[in-house]
Amino acid sequence: MIWLKHLFYKAAGKLIVKRYFSRQQIAAIESRIRSSESSHMGEIRVVIESGLPVNYWSRGARARAEDLFSLLRVWDTEENSGVMIYILLSSHQLELLADRGIFYKAGADLWQELLDRLSGEIYRGTLLSEALGRILDEITEVLSEYYPAASGDQNELPDHPVIIA
């Protein structure tokens, strides 16, 4: 019956997203990403989706996140330092994907720990936008350690969250 929830969330997409994130919270996420990227050469994308498209019902949120990681070209940064946080509202699932450069430098355990922490905070009732903000701060620390800011660093990807309603 989970497909029914995905279908409903997809149909009511914009209303569902507004239920979880106000305009001010979306703007704050964008500002936080912009500020973060001024301290390192990494790129951060946040993707918020209301419900899984039909063709992903059997494949799941991870497959959708991986496809969006590619589609949004998060993997295509000069330093291989892109990180994407994917939030699927219909099933309260989160995915954290890191490009090969930062993934290997920081280690798989770190990315899983960050994902587990974000999921745990949500489970304990922390507002999604607050938990996301804290995880963005931690990702900033990781990227700053391995890819410190350099003069002439270009902002390779947009900072605004991608909303798929």
Phi and psi in radians as a Rosetta constraint file:
Dihedral C 1 N 2 CA 2 C 2 CIRCULARHARMONIC -1.063 0.35
Dihedral N 2 CA 2 C 2 N 3 CIRCULARHARMONIC -0.501 0.35
Dihedral C 2 N 3 CA 3 C 3 CIRCULARHARMONIC -1.062 0.35
Dihedral N 3 CA 3 C 3 N 4 CIRCULARHARMONIC -0.571 0.35
Dihedral C 3 N 4 CA 4 C 4 CIRCULARHARMONIC -1.139 0.35
Dihedral N 4 CA 4 C 4 N 5 CIRCULARHARMONIC -0.700 0.35
Dihedral C 4 N 5 CA 5 C 5 CIRCULARHARMONIC -1.145 0.35
Dihedral N 5 CA 5 C 5 N 6 CIRCULARHARMONIC -0.764 0.35
Dihedral C 5 N 6 CA 6 C 6 CIRCULARHARMONIC -1.033 0.35
Dihedral N 6 CA 6 C 6 N 7 CIRCULARHARMONIC -0.752 0.35
Dihedral C 6 N 7 CA 7 C 7 CIRCULARHARMONIC -1.084 0.35
Dihedral N 7 CA 7 C 7 N 8 CIRCULARHARMONIC -0.806 0.35
Dihedral C 7 N 8 CA 8 C 8 CIRCULARHARMONIC -1.110 0.35
Dihedral N 8 CA 8 C 8 N 9 CIRCULARHARMONIC -0.829 0.35
Dihedral C 8 N 9 CA 9 C 9 CIRCULARHARMONIC -1.097 0.35
Dihedral N 9 CA 9 C 9 N 10 CIRCULARHARMONIC -0.658 0.35
Dihedral C 9 N 10 CA 10 C 10 CIRCULARHARMONIC -1.140 0.35
Dihedral N 10 CA 10 C 10 N 11 CIRCULARHARMONIC -0.759 0.35
Dihedral C 10 N 11 CA 11 C 11 CIRCULARHARMONIC -1.137 0.35
Dihedral N 11 CA 11 C 11 N 12 CIRCULARHARMONIC -0.650 0.35
Dihedral C 11 N 12 CA 12 C 12 CIRCULARHARMONIC -1.761 0.35
Dihedral N 12 CA 12 C 12 N 13 CIRCULARHARMONIC 0.418 0.35
Dihedral C 12 N 13 CA 13 C 13 CIRCULARHARMONIC -0.676 0.35
Dihedral N 13 CA 13 C 13 N 14 CIRCULARHARMONIC -1.060 0.35
Dihedral C 13 N 14 CA 14 C 14 CIRCULARHARMONIC -1.121 0.35
Dihedral N 14 CA 14 C 14 N 15 CIRCULARHARMONIC -0.679 0.35
Dihedral C 14 N 15 CA 15 C 15 CIRCULARHARMONIC -1.138 0.35
Dihedral N 15 CA 15 C 15 N 16 CIRCULARHARMONIC -0.671 0.35
Dihedral C 15 N 16 CA 16 C 16 CIRCULARHARMONIC -1.134 0.35
Dihedral N 16 CA 16 C 16 N 17 CIRCULARHARMONIC -0.814 0.35
Dihedral C 16 N 17 CA 17 C 17 CIRCULARHARMONIC -1.063 0.35
Dihedral N 17 CA 17 C 17 N 18 CIRCULARHARMONIC -0.758 0.35
Dihedral C 17 N 18 CA 18 C 18 CIRCULARHARMONIC -1.102 0.35
Dihedral N 18 CA 18 C 18 N 19 CIRCULARHARMONIC -0.514 0.35
Dihedral C 18 N 19 CA 19 C 19 CIRCULARHARMONIC -1.123 0.35
Dihedral N 19 CA 19 C 19 N 20 CIRCULARHARMONIC -0.610 0.35
Dihedral C 19 N 20 CA 20 C 20 CIRCULARHARMONIC -1.650 0.35
Dihedral N 20 CA 20 C 20 N 21 CIRCULARHARMONIC -0.550 0.35
Dihedral C 20 N 21 CA 21 C 21 CIRCULARHARMONIC -2.378 0.35
Dihedral N 21 CA 21 C 21 N 22 CIRCULARHARMONIC 2.078 0.35
Dihedral C 21 N 22 CA 22 C 22 CIRCULARHARMONIC -1.354 0.35
Dihedral N 22 CA 22 C 22 N 23 CIRCULARHARMONIC 2.933 0.35
Dihedral C 22 N 23 CA 23 C 23 CIRCULARHARMONIC -1.008 0.35
Dihedral N 23 CA 23 C 23 N 24 CIRCULARHARMONIC -0.696 0.35
Dihedral C 23 N 24 CA 24 C 24 CIRCULARHARMONIC -1.133 0.35
Dihedral N 24 CA 24 C 24 N 25 CIRCULARHARMONIC -0.673 0.35
Dihedral C 24 N 25 CA 25 C 25 CIRCULARHARMONIC -1.188 0.35
Dihedral N 25 CA 25 C 25 N 26 CIRCULARHARMONIC -0.686 0.35
Dihedral C 25 N 26 CA 26 C 26 CIRCULARHARMONIC -1.103 0.35
Dihedral N 26 CA 26 C 26 N 27 CIRCULARHARMONIC -0.771 0.35
Dihedral C 26 N 27 CA 27 C 27 CIRCULARHARMONIC -1.102 0.35
Dihedral N 27 CA 27 C 27 N 28 CIRCULARHARMONIC -0.655 0.35
Dihedral C 27 N 28 CA 28 C 28 CIRCULARHARMONIC -1.161 0.35
Dihedral N 28 CA 28 C 28 N 29 CIRCULARHARMONIC -0.650 0.35
Dihedral C 28 N 29 CA 29 C 29 CIRCULARHARMONIC -1.105 0.35
Dihedral N 29 CA 29 C 29 N 30 CIRCULARHARMONIC -0.807 0.35
Dihedral C 29 N 30 CA 30 C 30 CIRCULARHARMONIC -1.046 0.35
Dihedral N 30 CA 30 C 30 N 31 CIRCULARHARMONIC -0.775 0.35
Dihedral C 30 N 31 CA 31 C 31 CIRCULARHARMONIC -1.099 0.35
Dihedral N 31 CA 31 C 31 N 32 CIRCULARHARMONIC -0.704 0.35
Dihedral C 31 N 32 CA 32 C 32 CIRCULARHARMONIC -1.140 0.35
Dihedral N 32 CA 32 C 32 N 33 CIRCULARHARMONIC -0.689 0.35
Dihedral C 32 N 33 CA 33 C 33 CIRCULARHARMONIC -1.141 0.35
Dihedral N 33 CA 33 C 33 N 34 CIRCULARHARMONIC -0.806 0.35
Dihedral C 33 N 34 CA 34 C 34 CIRCULARHARMONIC -1.027 0.35
Dihedral N 34 CA 34 C 34 N 35 CIRCULARHARMONIC -0.796 0.35
Dihedral C 34 N 35 CA 35 C 35 CIRCULARHARMONIC -1.105 0.35
Dihedral N 35 CA 35 C 35 N 36 CIRCULARHARMONIC -0.759 0.35
Dihedral C 35 N 36 CA 36 C 36 CIRCULARHARMONIC -1.006 0.35
Dihedral N 36 CA 36 C 36 N 37 CIRCULARHARMONIC -0.837 0.35
Dihedral C 36 N 37 CA 37 C 37 CIRCULARHARMONIC -1.224 0.35
Dihedral N 37 CA 37 C 37 N 38 CIRCULARHARMONIC -0.206 0.35
Dihedral C 37 N 38 CA 38 C 38 CIRCULARHARMONIC -1.342 0.35
Dihedral N 38 CA 38 C 38 N 39 CIRCULARHARMONIC -0.215 0.35
Dihedral C 38 N 39 CA 39 C 39 CIRCULARHARMONIC -1.865 0.35
Dihedral N 39 CA 39 C 39 N 40 CIRCULARHARMONIC 0.098 0.35
Dihedral C 39 N 40 CA 40 C 40 CIRCULARHARMONIC -2.812 0.35
Dihedral N 40 CA 40 C 40 N 41 CIRCULARHARMONIC 3.027 0.35
Dihedral C 40 N 41 CA 41 C 41 CIRCULARHARMONIC -1.747 0.35
Dihedral N 41 CA 41 C 41 N 42 CIRCULARHARMONIC 0.291 0.35
Dihedral C 41 N 42 CA 42 C 42 CIRCULARHARMONIC -1.512 0.35
Dihedral N 42 CA 42 C 42 N 43 CIRCULARHARMONIC 2.987 0.35
Dihedral C 42 N 43 CA 43 C 43 CIRCULARHARMONIC -2.267 0.35
Dihedral N 43 CA 43 C 43 N 44 CIRCULARHARMONIC 2.344 0.35
Dihedral C 43 N 44 CA 44 C 44 CIRCULARHARMONIC -2.100 0.35
Dihedral N 44 CA 44 C 44 N 45 CIRCULARHARMONIC 2.338 0.35
Dihedral C 44 N 45 CA 45 C 45 CIRCULARHARMONIC -2.180 0.35
Dihedral N 45 CA 45 C 45 N 46 CIRCULARHARMONIC 2.445 0.35
Dihedral C 45 N 46 CA 46 C 46 CIRCULARHARMONIC -2.048 0.35
Dihedral N 46 CA 46 C 46 N 47 CIRCULARHARMONIC 2.233 0.35
Dihedral C 46 N 47 CA 47 C 47 CIRCULARHARMONIC -2.108 0.35
Dihedral N 47 CA 47 C 47 N 48 CIRCULARHARMONIC 2.202 0.35
Dihedral C 47 N 48 CA 48 C 48 CIRCULARHARMONIC -2.067 0.35
Dihedral N 48 CA 48 C 48 N 49 CIRCULARHARMONIC 2.111 0.35
Dihedral C 48 N 49 CA 49 C 49 CIRCULARHARMONIC -2.158 0.35
Dihedral N 49 CA 49 C 49 N 50 CIRCULARHARMONIC 2.383 0.35
Dihedral C 49 N 50 CA 50 C 50 CIRCULARHARMONIC -1.225 0.35
Dihedral N 50 CA 50 C 50 N 51 CIRCULARHARMONIC -0.819 0.35
Dihedral C 50 N 51 CA 51 C 51 CIRCULARHARMONIC -2.678 0.35
Dihedral N 51 CA 51 C 51 N 52 CIRCULARHARMONIC 2.704 0.35
Dihedral C 51 N 52 CA 52 C 52 CIRCULARHARMONIC -1.187 0.35
Dihedral N 52 CA 52 C 52 N 53 CIRCULARHARMONIC 2.399 0.35
Dihedral C 52 N 53 CA 53 C 53 CIRCULARHARMONIC -1.112 0.35
Dihedral N 53 CA 53 C 53 N 54 CIRCULARHARMONIC 2.704 0.35
Dihedral C 53 N 54 CA 54 C 54 CIRCULARHARMONIC -0.906 0.35
Dihedral N 54 CA 54 C 54 N 55 CIRCULARHARMONIC -0.753 0.35
Dihedral C 54 N 55 CA 55 C 55 CIRCULARHARMONIC -1.221 0.35
Dihedral N 55 CA 55 C 55 N 56 CIRCULARHARMONIC -0.026 0.35
Dihedral C 55 N 56 CA 56 C 56 CIRCULARHARMONIC -1.935 0.35
Dihedral N 56 CA 56 C 56 N 57 CIRCULARHARMONIC -0.042 0.35
Dihedral C 56 N 57 CA 57 C 57 CIRCULARHARMONIC -0.986 0.35
Dihedral N 57 CA 57 C 57 N 58 CIRCULARHARMONIC -0.674 0.35
Dihedral C 57 N 58 CA 58 C 58 CIRCULARHARMONIC -1.530 0.35
Dihedral N 58 CA 58 C 58 N 59 CIRCULARHARMONIC -0.338 0.35
Dihedral C 58 N 59 CA 59 C 59 CIRCULARHARMONIC -1.620 0.35
Dihedral N 59 CA 59 C 59 N 60 CIRCULARHARMONIC -0.566 0.35
Dihedral C 59 N 60 CA 60 C 60 CIRCULARHARMONIC 1.664 0.35
Dihedral N 60 CA 60 C 60 N 61 CIRCULARHARMONIC 3.075 0.35
Dihedral C 60 N 61 CA 61 C 61 CIRCULARHARMONIC -1.163 0.35
Dihedral N 61 CA 61 C 61 N 62 CIRCULARHARMONIC -0.642 0.35
Dihedral C 61 N 62 CA 62 C 62 CIRCULARHARMONIC -1.103 0.35
Dihedral N 62 CA 62 C 62 N 63 CIRCULARHARMONIC -0.761 0.35
Dihedral C 62 N 63 CA 63 C 63 CIRCULARHARMONIC -1.100 0.35
Dihedral N 63 CA 63 C 63 N 64 CIRCULARHARMONIC -0.711 0.35
Dihedral C 63 N 64 CA 64 C 64 CIRCULARHARMONIC -1.107 0.35
Dihedral N 64 CA 64 C 64 N 65 CIRCULARHARMONIC -0.785 0.35
Dihedral C 64 N 65 CA 65 C 65 CIRCULARHARMONIC -1.072 0.35
Dihedral N 65 CA 65 C 65 N 66 CIRCULARHARMONIC -0.743 0.35
Dihedral C 65 N 66 CA 66 C 66 CIRCULARHARMONIC -1.106 0.35
Dihedral N 66 CA 66 C 66 N 67 CIRCULARHARMONIC -0.708 0.35
Dihedral C 66 N 67 CA 67 C 67 CIRCULARHARMONIC -1.164 0.35
Dihedral N 67 CA 67 C 67 N 68 CIRCULARHARMONIC -0.695 0.35
Dihedral C 67 N 68 CA 68 C 68 CIRCULARHARMONIC -1.191 0.35
Dihedral N 68 CA 68 C 68 N 69 CIRCULARHARMONIC -0.632 0.35
Dihedral C 68 N 69 CA 69 C 69 CIRCULARHARMONIC -0.967 0.35
Dihedral N 69 CA 69 C 69 N 70 CIRCULARHARMONIC -0.747 0.35
Dihedral C 69 N 70 CA 70 C 70 CIRCULARHARMONIC -1.281 0.35
Dihedral N 70 CA 70 C 70 N 71 CIRCULARHARMONIC -0.860 0.35
Dihedral C 70 N 71 CA 71 C 71 CIRCULARHARMONIC -1.022 0.35
Dihedral N 71 CA 71 C 71 N 72 CIRCULARHARMONIC -0.700 0.35
Dihedral C 71 N 72 CA 72 C 72 CIRCULARHARMONIC -1.471 0.35
Dihedral N 72 CA 72 C 72 N 73 CIRCULARHARMONIC 0.013 0.35
Dihedral C 72 N 73 CA 73 C 73 CIRCULARHARMONIC 1.068 0.35
Dihedral N 73 CA 73 C 73 N 74 CIRCULARHARMONIC 0.569 0.35
Dihedral C 73 N 74 CA 74 C 74 CIRCULARHARMONIC -1.153 0.35
Dihedral N 74 CA 74 C 74 N 75 CIRCULARHARMONIC -0.483 0.35
Dihedral C 74 N 75 CA 75 C 75 CIRCULARHARMONIC -1.347 0.35
Dihedral N 75 CA 75 C 75 N 76 CIRCULARHARMONIC -0.149 0.35
Dihedral C 75 N 76 CA 76 C 76 CIRCULARHARMONIC -1.828 0.35
Dihedral N 76 CA 76 C 76 N 77 CIRCULARHARMONIC 0.560 0.35
Dihedral C 76 N 77 CA 77 C 77 CIRCULARHARMONIC -1.531 0.35
Dihedral N 77 CA 77 C 77 N 78 CIRCULARHARMONIC 2.703 0.35
Dihedral C 77 N 78 CA 78 C 78 CIRCULARHARMONIC -1.003 0.35
Dihedral N 78 CA 78 C 78 N 79 CIRCULARHARMONIC -0.672 0.35
Dihedral C 78 N 79 CA 79 C 79 CIRCULARHARMONIC -1.667 0.35
Dihedral N 79 CA 79 C 79 N 80 CIRCULARHARMONIC 0.070 0.35
Dihedral C 79 N 80 CA 80 C 80 CIRCULARHARMONIC 0.950 0.35
Dihedral N 80 CA 80 C 80 N 81 CIRCULARHARMONIC 0.780 0.35
Dihedral C 80 N 81 CA 81 C 81 CIRCULARHARMONIC -2.138 0.35
Dihedral N 81 CA 81 C 81 N 82 CIRCULARHARMONIC 0.515 0.35
Dihedral C 81 N 82 CA 82 C 82 CIRCULARHARMONIC -1.456 0.35
Dihedral N 82 CA 82 C 82 N 83 CIRCULARHARMONIC 2.497 0.35
Dihedral C 82 N 83 CA 83 C 83 CIRCULARHARMONIC -2.313 0.35
Dihedral N 83 CA 83 C 83 N 84 CIRCULARHARMONIC 2.360 0.35
Dihedral C 83 N 84 CA 84 C 84 CIRCULARHARMONIC -2.227 0.35
Dihedral N 84 CA 84 C 84 N 85 CIRCULARHARMONIC 2.316 0.35
Dihedral C 84 N 85 CA 85 C 85 CIRCULARHARMONIC -1.847 0.35
Dihedral N 85 CA 85 C 85 N 86 CIRCULARHARMONIC 2.135 0.35
Dihedral C 85 N 86 CA 86 C 86 CIRCULARHARMONIC -1.942 0.35
Dihedral N 86 CA 86 C 86 N 87 CIRCULARHARMONIC 2.232 0.35
Dihedral C 86 N 87 CA 87 C 87 CIRCULARHARMONIC -2.100 0.35
Dihedral N 87 CA 87 C 87 N 88 CIRCULARHARMONIC 2.070 0.35
Dihedral C 87 N 88 CA 88 C 88 CIRCULARHARMONIC -1.848 0.35
Dihedral N 88 CA 88 C 88 N 89 CIRCULARHARMONIC 1.864 0.35
Dihedral C 88 N 89 CA 89 C 89 CIRCULARHARMONIC -1.198 0.35
Dihedral N 89 CA 89 C 89 N 90 CIRCULARHARMONIC -0.633 0.35
Dihedral C 89 N 90 CA 90 C 90 CIRCULARHARMONIC -1.062 0.35
Dihedral N 90 CA 90 C 90 N 91 CIRCULARHARMONIC -0.610 0.35
Dihedral C 90 N 91 CA 91 C 91 CIRCULARHARMONIC -2.089 0.35
Dihedral N 91 CA 91 C 91 N 92 CIRCULARHARMONIC 0.231 0.35
Dihedral C 91 N 92 CA 92 C 92 CIRCULARHARMONIC 0.906 0.35
Dihedral N 92 CA 92 C 92 N 93 CIRCULARHARMONIC 0.743 0.35
Dihedral C 92 N 93 CA 93 C 93 CIRCULARHARMONIC -1.800 0.35
Dihedral N 93 CA 93 C 93 N 94 CIRCULARHARMONIC 2.574 0.35
Dihedral C 93 N 94 CA 94 C 94 CIRCULARHARMONIC -2.239 0.35
Dihedral N 94 CA 94 C 94 N 95 CIRCULARHARMONIC 2.523 0.35
Dihedral C 94 N 95 CA 95 C 95 CIRCULARHARMONIC -2.355 0.35
Dihedral N 95 CA 95 C 95 N 96 CIRCULARHARMONIC 2.522 0.35
Dihedral C 95 N 96 CA 96 C 96 CIRCULARHARMONIC -2.220 0.35
Dihedral N 96 CA 96 C 96 N 97 CIRCULARHARMONIC 2.065 0.35
Dihedral C 96 N 97 CA 97 C 97 CIRCULARHARMONIC -2.103 0.35
Dihedral N 97 CA 97 C 97 N 98 CIRCULARHARMONIC 2.414 0.35
Dihedral C 97 N 98 CA 98 C 98 CIRCULARHARMONIC -2.235 0.35
Dihedral N 98 CA 98 C 98 N 99 CIRCULARHARMONIC 2.444 0.35
Dihedral C 98 N 99 CA 99 C 99 CIRCULARHARMONIC -1.121 0.35
Dihedral N 99 CA 99 C 99 N 100 CIRCULARHARMONIC 2.800 0.35
Dihedral C 99 N 100 CA 100 C 100 CIRCULARHARMONIC -0.981 0.35
Dihedral N 100 CA 100 C 100 N 101 CIRCULARHARMONIC -0.635 0.35
Dihedral C 100 N 101 CA 101 C 101 CIRCULARHARMONIC -1.096 0.35
Dihedral N 101 CA 101 C 101 N 102 CIRCULARHARMONIC -0.995 0.35
Dihedral C 101 N 102 CA 102 C 102 CIRCULARHARMONIC -1.290 0.35
Dihedral N 102 CA 102 C 102 N 103 CIRCULARHARMONIC -0.531 0.35
Dihedral C 102 N 103 CA 103 C 103 CIRCULARHARMONIC -1.035 0.35
Dihedral N 103 CA 103 C 103 N 104 CIRCULARHARMONIC -0.839 0.35
Dihedral C 103 N 104 CA 104 C 104 CIRCULARHARMONIC -1.320 0.35
Dihedral N 104 CA 104 C 104 N 105 CIRCULARHARMONIC -0.591 0.35
Dihedral C 104 N 105 CA 105 C 105 CIRCULARHARMONIC -1.162 0.35
Dihedral N 105 CA 105 C 105 N 106 CIRCULARHARMONIC -0.765 0.35
Dihedral C 105 N 106 CA 106 C 106 CIRCULARHARMONIC -1.494 0.35
Dihedral N 106 CA 106 C 106 N 107 CIRCULARHARMONIC -0.448 0.35
Dihedral C 106 N 107 CA 107 C 107 CIRCULARHARMONIC 1.660 0.35
Dihedral N 107 CA 107 C 107 N 108 CIRCULARHARMONIC 2.505 0.35
Dihedral C 107 N 108 CA 108 C 108 CIRCULARHARMONIC -1.050 0.35
Dihedral N 108 CA 108 C 108 N 109 CIRCULARHARMONIC -0.620 0.35
Dihedral C 108 N 109 CA 109 C 109 CIRCULARHARMONIC -1.081 0.35
Dihedral N 109 CA 109 C 109 N 110 CIRCULARHARMONIC -0.671 0.35
Dihedral C 109 N 110 CA 110 C 110 CIRCULARHARMONIC -1.093 0.35
Dihedral N 110 CA 110 C 110 N 111 CIRCULARHARMONIC -0.793 0.35
Dihedral C 110 N 111 CA 111 C 111 CIRCULARHARMONIC -1.136 0.35
Dihedral N 111 CA 111 C 111 N 112 CIRCULARHARMONIC -0.685 0.35
Dihedral C 111 N 112 CA 112 C 112 CIRCULARHARMONIC -1.173 0.35
Dihedral N 112 CA 112 C 112 N 113 CIRCULARHARMONIC -0.680 0.35
Dihedral C 112 N 113 CA 113 C 113 CIRCULARHARMONIC -1.095 0.35
Dihedral N 113 CA 113 C 113 N 114 CIRCULARHARMONIC -0.766 0.35
Dihedral C 113 N 114 CA 114 C 114 CIRCULARHARMONIC -1.092 0.35
Dihedral N 114 CA 114 C 114 N 115 CIRCULARHARMONIC -0.752 0.35
Dihedral C 114 N 115 CA 115 C 115 CIRCULARHARMONIC -1.106 0.35
Dihedral N 115 CA 115 C 115 N 116 CIRCULARHARMONIC -0.776 0.35
Dihedral C 115 N 116 CA 116 C 116 CIRCULARHARMONIC -1.086 0.35
Dihedral N 116 CA 116 C 116 N 117 CIRCULARHARMONIC -0.707 0.35
Dihedral C 116 N 117 CA 117 C 117 CIRCULARHARMONIC -1.143 0.35
Dihedral N 117 CA 117 C 117 N 118 CIRCULARHARMONIC -0.783 0.35
Dihedral C 117 N 118 CA 118 C 118 CIRCULARHARMONIC -1.090 0.35
Dihedral N 118 CA 118 C 118 N 119 CIRCULARHARMONIC -0.801 0.35
Dihedral C 118 N 119 CA 119 C 119 CIRCULARHARMONIC -1.070 0.35
Dihedral N 119 CA 119 C 119 N 120 CIRCULARHARMONIC -0.733 0.35
Dihedral C 119 N 120 CA 120 C 120 CIRCULARHARMONIC -1.103 0.35
Dihedral N 120 CA 120 C 120 N 121 CIRCULARHARMONIC -0.724 0.35
Dihedral C 120 N 121 CA 121 C 121 CIRCULARHARMONIC -1.109 0.35
Dihedral N 121 CA 121 C 121 N 122 CIRCULARHARMONIC -0.732 0.35
Dihedral C 121 N 122 CA 122 C 122 CIRCULARHARMONIC -1.105 0.35
Dihedral N 122 CA 122 C 122 N 123 CIRCULARHARMONIC -0.764 0.35
Dihedral C 122 N 123 CA 123 C 123 CIRCULARHARMONIC -1.056 0.35
Dihedral N 123 CA 123 C 123 N 124 CIRCULARHARMONIC -0.655 0.35
Dihedral C 123 N 124 CA 124 C 124 CIRCULARHARMONIC -1.387 0.35
Dihedral N 124 CA 124 C 124 N 125 CIRCULARHARMONIC -0.011 0.35
Dihedral C 124 N 125 CA 125 C 125 CIRCULARHARMONIC 1.750 0.35
Dihedral N 125 CA 125 C 125 N 126 CIRCULARHARMONIC 0.091 0.35
Dihedral C 125 N 126 CA 126 C 126 CIRCULARHARMONIC -1.135 0.35
Dihedral N 126 CA 126 C 126 N 127 CIRCULARHARMONIC 2.426 0.35
Dihedral C 126 N 127 CA 127 C 127 CIRCULARHARMONIC -0.989 0.35
Dihedral N 127 CA 127 C 127 N 128 CIRCULARHARMONIC 2.396 0.35
Dihedral C 127 N 128 CA 128 C 128 CIRCULARHARMONIC -0.965 0.35
Dihedral N 128 CA 128 C 128 N 129 CIRCULARHARMONIC -0.765 0.35
Dihedral C 128 N 129 CA 129 C 129 CIRCULARHARMONIC -1.143 0.35
Dihedral N 129 CA 129 C 129 N 130 CIRCULARHARMONIC -0.619 0.35
Dihedral C 129 N 130 CA 130 C 130 CIRCULARHARMONIC -1.225 0.35
Dihedral N 130 CA 130 C 130 N 131 CIRCULARHARMONIC -0.794 0.35
Dihedral C 130 N 131 CA 131 C 131 CIRCULARHARMONIC -1.094 0.35
Dihedral N 131 CA 131 C 131 N 132 CIRCULARHARMONIC -0.732 0.35
Dihedral C 131 N 132 CA 132 C 132 CIRCULARHARMONIC -1.069 0.35
Dihedral N 132 CA 132 C 132 N 133 CIRCULARHARMONIC -0.724 0.35
Dihedral C 132 N 133 CA 133 C 133 CIRCULARHARMONIC -1.044 0.35
Dihedral N 133 CA 133 C 133 N 134 CIRCULARHARMONIC -0.751 0.35
Dihedral C 133 N 134 CA 134 C 134 CIRCULARHARMONIC -1.160 0.35
Dihedral N 134 CA 134 C 134 N 135 CIRCULARHARMONIC -0.705 0.35
Dihedral C 134 N 135 CA 135 C 135 CIRCULARHARMONIC -1.170 0.35
Dihedral N 135 CA 135 C 135 N 136 CIRCULARHARMONIC -0.677 0.35
Dihedral C 135 N 136 CA 136 C 136 CIRCULARHARMONIC -1.030 0.35
Dihedral N 136 CA 136 C 136 N 137 CIRCULARHARMONIC -0.683 0.35
Dihedral C 136 N 137 CA 137 C 137 CIRCULARHARMONIC -1.096 0.35
Dihedral N 137 CA 137 C 137 N 138 CIRCULARHARMONIC -0.718 0.35
Dihedral C 137 N 138 CA 138 C 138 CIRCULARHARMONIC -1.210 0.35
Dihedral N 138 CA 138 C 138 N 139 CIRCULARHARMONIC -0.679 0.35
Dihedral C 138 N 139 CA 139 C 139 CIRCULARHARMONIC -1.119 0.35
Dihedral N 139 CA 139 C 139 N 140 CIRCULARHARMONIC -0.666 0.35
Dihedral C 139 N 140 CA 140 C 140 CIRCULARHARMONIC -1.019 0.35
Dihedral N 140 CA 140 C 140 N 141 CIRCULARHARMONIC -0.774 0.35
Dihedral C 140 N 141 CA 141 C 141 CIRCULARHARMONIC -1.055 0.35
Dihedral N 141 CA 141 C 141 N 142 CIRCULARHARMONIC -0.768 0.35
Dihedral C 141 N 142 CA 142 C 142 CIRCULARHARMONIC -1.115 0.35
Dihedral N 142 CA 142 C 142 N 143 CIRCULARHARMONIC -0.864 0.35
Dihedral C 142 N 143 CA 143 C 143 CIRCULARHARMONIC -1.120 0.35
Dihedral N 143 CA 143 C 143 N 144 CIRCULARHARMONIC -0.642 0.35
Dihedral C 143 N 144 CA 144 C 144 CIRCULARHARMONIC -1.151 0.35
Dihedral N 144 CA 144 C 144 N 145 CIRCULARHARMONIC -0.598 0.35
Dihedral C 144 N 145 CA 145 C 145 CIRCULARHARMONIC -1.206 0.35
Dihedral N 145 CA 145 C 145 N 146 CIRCULARHARMONIC -0.793 0.35
Dihedral C 145 N 146 CA 146 C 146 CIRCULARHARMONIC -1.628 0.35
Dihedral N 146 CA 146 C 146 N 147 CIRCULARHARMONIC -0.403 0.35
Dihedral C 146 N 147 CA 147 C 147 CIRCULARHARMONIC -2.383 0.35
Dihedral N 147 CA 147 C 147 N 148 CIRCULARHARMONIC 1.171 0.35
Dihedral C 147 N 148 CA 148 C 148 CIRCULARHARMONIC -1.046 0.35
Dihedral N 148 CA 148 C 148 N 149 CIRCULARHARMONIC 2.696 0.35
Dihedral C 148 N 149 CA 149 C 149 CIRCULARHARMONIC -1.042 0.35
Dihedral N 149 CA 149 C 149 N 150 CIRCULARHARMONIC 2.534 0.35
Dihedral C 149 N 150 CA 150 C 150 CIRCULARHARMONIC -2.296 0.35
Dihedral N 150 CA 150 C 150 N 151 CIRCULARHARMONIC 2.674 0.35
Dihedral C 150 N 151 CA 151 C 151 CIRCULARHARMONIC -1.123 0.35
Dihedral N 151 CA 151 C 151 N 152 CIRCULARHARMONIC 2.487 0.35
Dihedral C 151 N 152 CA 152 C 152 CIRCULARHARMONIC 1.390 0.35
Dihedral N 152 CA 152 C 152 N 153 CIRCULARHARMONIC 0.138 0.35
Dihedral C 152 N 153 CA 153 C 153 CIRCULARHARMONIC -1.091 0.35
Dihedral N 153 CA 153 C 153 N 154 CIRCULARHARMONIC 2.282 0.35
Dihedral C 153 N 154 CA 154 C 154 CIRCULARHARMONIC -1.672 0.35
Dihedral N 154 CA 154 C 154 N 155 CIRCULARHARMONIC 2.516 0.35
Dihedral C 154 N 155 CA 155 C 155 CIRCULARHARMONIC -1.445 0.35
Dihedral N 155 CA 155 C 155 N 156 CIRCULARHARMONIC 1.805 0.35
Dihedral C 155 N 156 CA 156 C 156 CIRCULARHARMONIC -1.444 0.35
Dihedral N 156 CA 156 C 156 N 157 CIRCULARHARMONIC -0.432 0.35
Dihedral C 156 N 157 CA 157 C 157 CIRCULARHARMONIC -2.248 0.35
Dihedral N 157 CA 157 C 157 N 158 CIRCULARHARMONIC 2.617 0.35
Dihedral C 157 N 158 CA 158 C 158 CIRCULARHARMONIC -1.046 0.35
Dihedral N 158 CA 158 C 158 N 159 CIRCULARHARMONIC 2.628 0.35
Dihedral C 158 N 159 CA 159 C 159 CIRCULARHARMONIC -1.610 0.35
Dihedral N 159 CA 159 C 159 N 160 CIRCULARHARMONIC -0.344 0.35
Dihedral C 159 N 160 CA 160 C 160 CIRCULARHARMONIC -1.227 0.35
Dihedral N 160 CA 160 C 160 N 161 CIRCULARHARMONIC 2.488 0.35
Dihedral C 160 N 161 CA 161 C 161 CIRCULARHARMONIC -1.077 0.35
Dihedral N 161 CA 161 C 161 N 162 CIRCULARHARMONIC 2.524 0.35
Dihedral C 161 N 162 CA 162 C 162 CIRCULARHARMONIC -1.549 0.35
Dihedral N 162 CA 162 C 162 N 163 CIRCULARHARMONIC 2.141 0.35
Dihedral C 162 N 163 CA 163 C 163 CIRCULARHARMONIC -1.906 0.35
Dihedral N 163 CA 163 C 163 N 164 CIRCULARHARMONIC 2.116 0.35
Dihedral C 163 N 164 CA 164 C 164 CIRCULARHARMONIC -2.034 0.35
Dihedral N 164 CA 164 C 164 N 165 CIRCULARHARMONIC 1.737 0.35
